[in-house]
């Protein structure tokens, strides 16, 4: 149940805790595009078939399966560093090594090694997300959840700017020329720098009496506690559908930009840099609206805007590669997505039991990404069959079931 929370004061907003959450958000965001949008752009420039590029979306399935090993993170700690920081550190090392290896591969010489390396990045990145999401939930008071989510999302999007905006802009640019492989090596080095943040971060406090005594107990209690709640299955279906259309449309944006005729510089500056500023504004605006209206009403508003913004990309297919069309569409989409993410992540965090934060947050966020990561594998085939305008229209319509489900979700929410 979501409980009404007191508004956090400025000391909660401007604090060492929020800075730490912001930096961990950067670490969480760095690997995401290296197996997602940036990788698809790289493959598009290498003239890889659009269906094959779509199939690469399946490397992200680990994000939807992370609930399988999440109980390990609730039960065990490594290296004597606590059950949150130890797993974050292990993940960061694994991510850095895997991304570095991706940078040494030439796609034209074989896509299989690249796909395997991307799978390792996805696995370690999903593991890092489990630990960081749990860490953020455990160091934040209930009244700080909205603000903590916003700061984490800020860091995440700064990382996306680095890997999907600045990085893409430097590939082939002069005088700061980078090859695609060198871009991946730079990101790998950045992941090692993130280790410093993990080392200095304090471990969240938890009453030892509340710790499960075995892995079996962790699994049994974490899932059992959730499914005993009223409306548990309905809540899972809502989580699955709410952002499905928005995520499915977003999975093919970089190949779409390439086919529309935009250059790397156009994509980096407008779709990534200006888009980042818009998403940060959307997160801030979303946080204010959540405080004012609550999570339930905010999900309604942001869900409608997300669907409309996805449909907006069809505009570019009629205007051609006009910068104003790209800018208008990207700003609207990223503001809507930023607001939607703020409410959606806060909703998921708020229904997690602190004793099993890693397992429950991982399970719920896995459900949220399952549709995106599975169906995105067919997104290239959808584009071939439907064409770009109808593809984006279909993605917008997929958002309707989640909005309809909001009518009944209200009965399960205490702040509605």
C-alpha positions in Angstrom: 0.0 0.0 0.0 1.2 3.5 -0.7 0.9 5.7 2.3 0.7 9.5 2.3 4.1 11.0 3.1 5.2 14.2 4.8 6.9 16.6 2.5 10.7 16.4 2.7 12.6 19.5 3.8 15.5 21.2 2.1 18.0 19.3 4.3 16.7 16.1 2.8 17.0 17.5 -0.8 20.4 19.1 -0.5 22.4 16.5 1.4 25.3 14.0 1.1 22.8 11.2 0.9 21.2 12.7 -2.3 24.7 13.3 -3.8 25.5 9.7 -3.2 22.3 8.5 -4.8 23.0 10.8 -7.8 26.5 9.3 -8.3 25.2 5.8 -8.0 22.6 6.7 -10.6 25.4 7.6 -12.9 27.0 4.2 -12.3 23.7 2.5 -13.0 23.1 4.4 -16.2 26.6 4.0 -17.8 26.2 0.4 -19.2 22.6 0.7 -20.3 23.0 2.2 -23.8 26.2 0.3 -24.5 23.9 -2.7 -25.1 20.9 -0.7 -26.1 20.6 2.5 -28.2 24.3 3.2 -28.7 25.0 -0.3 -29.8 22.0 -0.2 -32.2 23.3 3.0 -33.7 26.8 1.4 -34.1 25.2 -1.6 -35.9 23.1 0.7 -38.1 26.2 2.6 -39.2 27.8 -0.8 -40.0 24.8 -1.6 -42.3 23.5 -4.5 -40.2 20.0 -5.7 -41.2 17.2 -3.9 -39.2 15.7 -7.2 -38.1 19.1 -8.3 -36.7 19.4 -5.1 -34.9 16.0 -5.7 -33.4 17.1 -9.1 -32.2 19.9 -7.5 -30.2 17.2 -6.1 -28.0 17.0 -9.6 -26.4 20.4 -9.1 -24.7 18.5 -6.9 -22.3 16.4 -9.9 -21.1 18.6 -10.1 -18.0 17.0 -6.9 -16.8 13.7 -8.8 -16.8 15.1 -12.0 -15.2 17.0 -10.4 -12.4 14.4 -11.5 -9.8 15.8 -15.0 -10.2 19.1 -14.2 -8.5 18.0 -11.1 -6.5 17.5 -13.2 -3.3 21.2 -13.9 -3.3 21.7 -10.1 -2.8 19.3 -10.0 0.1 20.9 -13.0 1.8 24.7 -12.8 1.2 27.4 -10.2 1.4 30.8 -10.4 -0.2 34.3 -9.2 0.7 33.2 -8.1 4.2 31.7 -4.9 2.7 28.0 -5.5 3.4 25.3 -7.0 1.3 24.7 -3.9 -0.8 28.1 -2.3 -1.5 29.8 -5.7 -2.1 27.4 -6.6 -4.9 27.7 -3.2 -6.4 31.5 -3.4 -6.5 31.4 -6.9 -8.1 29.0 -5.7 -10.7 31.0 -2.6 -11.6 34.2 -4.7 -12.2 32.2 -7.2 -14.4 30.6 -4.3 -16.4 34.0 -2.6 -17.0 35.7 -5.8 -18.2 32.7 -6.8 -20.5 32.4 -3.3 -22.1 36.1 -3.1 -22.7 35.9 -6.5 -24.6 33.0 -5.2 -26.6 35.2 -2.3 -27.7 37.8 -4.7 -29.1 35.3 -6.4 -31.5 34.7 -5.4 -35.1 31.0 -6.1 -36.0 31.7 -6.8 -39.6 33.9 -9.7 -38.6 31.2 -11.4 -36.6 28.2 -10.5 -34.5 28.2 -13.5 -32.2 31.2 -12.4 -30.0 29.6 -9.0 -29.7 26.3 -10.4 -28.7 27.9 -12.7 -26.1 29.9 -9.7 -24.6 26.7 -7.7 -24.5 25.0 -10.4 -22.6 27.7 -10.2 -19.9 27.3 -6.5 -19.7 23.5 -6.9 -19.4 23.9 -9.5 -16.6 26.3 -7.5 -14.5 24.3 -4.3 -15.2 21.1 -5.9 -14.0 22.9 -7.2 -10.9 24.2 -3.7 -10.2 20.6 -2.3 -10.6 19.3 -4.8 -8.0 21.8 -3.7 -5.5 21.6 0.1 -6.2 17.8 0.1 -6.2 17.8 -1.7 -2.8 20.5 0.6 -1.5 18.5 3.7 -2.4 15.3 2.3 -0.9 17.1 1.4 2.4 18.9 4.7 3.0 15.9 6.8 2.2 13.1 7.5 4.7 9.6 6.9 3.3 9.2 10.7 3.0 12.3 10.9 0.9 11.4 8.3 -1.7 10.2 10.7 -4.4 13.2 13.0 -4.0 15.6 10.0 -3.9 14.1 8.6 -7.0 14.5 11.9 -8.8 18.2 12.3 -7.8 18.9 8.7 -8.9 17.2 9.3 -12.2 19.1 12.5 -12.6 22.4 10.6 -12.3 21.1 7.9 -14.6 20.3 10.4 -17.3 23.6 12.2 -17.0 25.2 8.8 -17.8 22.9 8.5 -20.8 24.1 11.9 -22.0 27.7 10.7 -21.7 27.2 7.3 -23.5 24.4 8.3 -25.9 25.0 12.0 -26.5 28.5 13.3 -26.0 30.0 9.9 -26.9 28.0 9.5 -30.1 28.9 13.0 -31.1 32.6 12.3 -30.7 32.5 9.2 -32.9 33.8 10.5 -36.2 34.0 14.1 -35.0 37.1 16.3 -35.5 39.4 17.1 -33.8 38.3 14.8 -30.9 37.9 11.7 -33.0 36.8 8.5 -31.4 36.2 5.1 -33.0 33.2 3.1 -31.7 35.7 0.8 -30.0 37.4 3.6 -28.2 34.1 5.0 -27.0 33.4 1.6 -25.3 36.9 1.7 -23.7 36.2 5.2 -22.3 33.0 4.0 -20.8 34.8 0.9 -19.3 37.3 3.2 -17.6 34.5 5.3 -16.3 32.9 2.3 -14.7 36.2 1.7 -12.8 36.0 5.3 -11.5 32.5 4.5 -10.1 34.2 2.0 -7.8 35.5 4.9 -5.7 31.9 6.0 -5.0 31.1 2.4 -3.9 34.1 2.3 -1.6 33.3 5.5 0.3 29.5 4.9 0.5 28.1 3.9 3.9 26.3 0.5 4.1 22.6 0.9 5.0 21.7 -0.2 8.5 19.4 -3.1 9.1 18.3 -4.8 12.3 20.1 -8.2 12.3 16.9 -9.7 13.7 15.1 -8.9 10.5 17.7 -10.7 8.3 16.5 -14.0 6.8 18.6 -16.9 8.2 18.8 -18.8 4.9 18.5 -18.3 1.2 15.4 -20.5 1.1 13.8 -18.4 3.8 14.7 -15.2 1.8 12.9 -16.5 -1.3 9.9 -17.8 0.6 9.3 -14.7 2.7 10.0 -12.1 0.1 7.6 -13.5 -2.5 5.2 -14.9 0.0 4.8 -11.5 1.7 4.0 -9.8 -1.6 1.5 -12.3 -2.9 -0.5 -12.3 0.4 -1.5 -8.7 -0.4 -4.8 -7.7 -1.8 -4.5 -7.1 -5.6 -1.0 -8.4 -5.9 -1.5 -10.1 -9.3 -3.5 -7.2 -10.6 -0.6 -4.8 -9.6 1.9 -7.0 -11.5 -0.2 -6.8 -14.6 -0.4 -3.0 -14.3 3.3 -2.8 -13.8 3.8 -4.9 -17.0 1.6 -2.7 -19.2 2.0 0.8 -17.9 5.3 1.7 -19.8 5.2 -1.1 -22.4 4.2 1.1 -25.4 6.6 3.9 -24.5 9.5 1.5 -24.0 8.8 -0.5 -27.2 8.8 2.6 -29.3 12.0 3.9 -27.7 13.8 0.6 -28.5 14.1 1.5 -32.2 14.7 5.3 -32.0 18.3 5.3 -33.0 17.8 3.1 -36.1 14.8 5.4 -36.9 17.0 8.5 -36.7 19.6 6.9 -39.0 17.0 5.9 -41.6 15.4 9.3 -41.5 18.8 10.8 -42.5 20.0 12.5 -39.3 23.8 12.6 -38.7 25.6 11.5 -35.5 26.0 15.2 -34.6 22.3 15.8 -35.0 21.4 12.8 -32.9 24.0 13.6 -30.2 23.0 17.3 -29.8 19.2 17.2 -30.2 18.1 13.6 -29.4 20.6 13.1 -26.6 21.8 16.5 -25.2 18.6 18.5 -25.5 16.6 15.4 -24.8 18.6 15.0 -21.5 17.7 18.5 -20.4 14.1 17.9 -21.2 14.0 14.6 -19.3 15.7 16.3 -16.3 13.0 19.0 -16.4 10.4 16.3 -16.7 11.7 14.5 -13.6 11.7 17.8 -11.6 8.2 18.7 -12.8 7.1 15.1 -12.2 8.4 15.2 -8.6 6.5 18.4 -7.9 3.3 17.0 -9.3 3.7 13.8 -7.3 4.1 15.8 -4.1 1.0 17.8 -5.0 -1.4 15.2 -6.5 0.0 11.9 -5.2 1.2 8.9 -7.2 -2.1 7.6 -8.5 -3.2 10.9 -10.1 0.3 11.5 -11.4 0.3 8.1 -13.1 -2.9 9.0 -15.0 -1.5 12.3 -16.3 1.9 11.0 -17.2 0.5 7.8 -18.8 -1.6 9.8 -21.3 1.4 12.1 -22.1 3.7 9.1 -22.7 1.3 7.7 -25.3 0.9 11.0 -27.1 4.6 11.5 -27.2 5.3 8.1 -28.7 2.8 8.8 -31.4 4.6 12.1 -32.1 7.5 10.4 -33.7 5.4 9.6 -36.7 5.5 13.4 -37.4 9.2 13.0 -38.5 8.2 10.5 -41.2 6.2 13.3 -42.9 8.6 16.2 -42.4 11.8 14.4 -43.3 15.1 15.1 -41.4 14.1 18.6 -40.3 15.9 19.6 -37.1 12.8 21.5 -35.7 10.7 18.3 -36.1 13.3 16.2 -34.2 13.7 18.8 -31.5 10.0 19.3 -30.9 9.3 15.6 -30.8 12.3 14.7 -28.6 11.5 17.5 -26.1 7.9 16.4 -25.7 8.8 12.7 -25.4 11.6 13.2 -22.9 9.6 15.5 -20.7 6.7 13.0 -20.7 9.1 10.1 -20.1 10.8 11.9 -17.3 7.6 12.6 -15.5 6.3 9.0 -16.1 9.6 7.5 -14.7 9.5 9.6 -11.6 6.0 8.4 -10.7 6.5 4.8 -11.8 9.7 4.2 -9.9 8.4 5.9 -6.8 5.3 3.6 -7.1 7.4 0.4 -7.3 9.7 1.5 -4.4 6.8 2.4 -2.2 5.3 -1.1 -2.3 8.6 -2.9 -1.4 9.1 -4.4 2.0 12.4 -3.1 3.5 13.4 -6.6 4.7 13.4 -7.9 1.1 14.1 -4.7 -0.8 16.5 -6.2 -3.4 14.2 -9.2 -4.2 10.9 -7.3 -4.4 12.2 -4.3 -6.2 14.1 -6.6 -8.7 11.0 -8.7 -9.2 8.7 -5.7 -9.8 11.1 -3.9 -12.0 11.7 -7.1 -13.9 8.0 -7.3 -14.7 8.1 -3.7 -15.8 10.9 -4.4 -18.3 9.8 -7.9 -19.4 7.5 -6.7 -22.2 10.1 -4.2 -23.5 13.0 -6.6 -23.5 11.1 -9.5 -25.0 8.9 -7.7 -27.6 11.7 -5.3 -28.6 13.4 -8.3 -30.2 10.6 -8.2 -32.8 10.6 -4.4 -33.2 12.7 -4.6 -36.3 10.2 -7.0 -37.9 7.4 -4.7 -36.8 9.0 -1.8 -38.6 9.4 -3.9 -41.8 5.8 -5.0 -41.7 4.1 -1.8 -40.6 6.4 1.0 -41.6 7.6 3.7 -39.2 4.3 5.8 -38.9 2.1 2.8 -38.1 4.8 1.3 -35.8 4.8 4.3 -33.6 0.9 4.5 -33.7 0.8 0.9 -32.6 3.2 1.6 -29.7 1.0 4.4 -28.6 -2.1 2.2 -28.6 -0.3 -0.4 -26.5 -0.3 2.1 -23.7 -4.1 2.0 -23.5 -4.5 -1.2 -21.4 -2.2 0.2 -18.6 -4.3 3.4 -18.5 -7.6 1.4 -18.3 -6.1 -0.7 -15.4 -5.6 2.5 -13.4 -9.3 2.7 -12.8 -9.2 -0.4 -10.6 -5.6 0.3 -9.2 -7.1 3.1 -7.2 -8.8 0.7 -4.7 -5.4 -0.7 -3.7 -3.7 2.7 -3.1 -4.0 4.6 0.2 -3.1 8.0 -1.1 -5.6 8.1 -3.9 
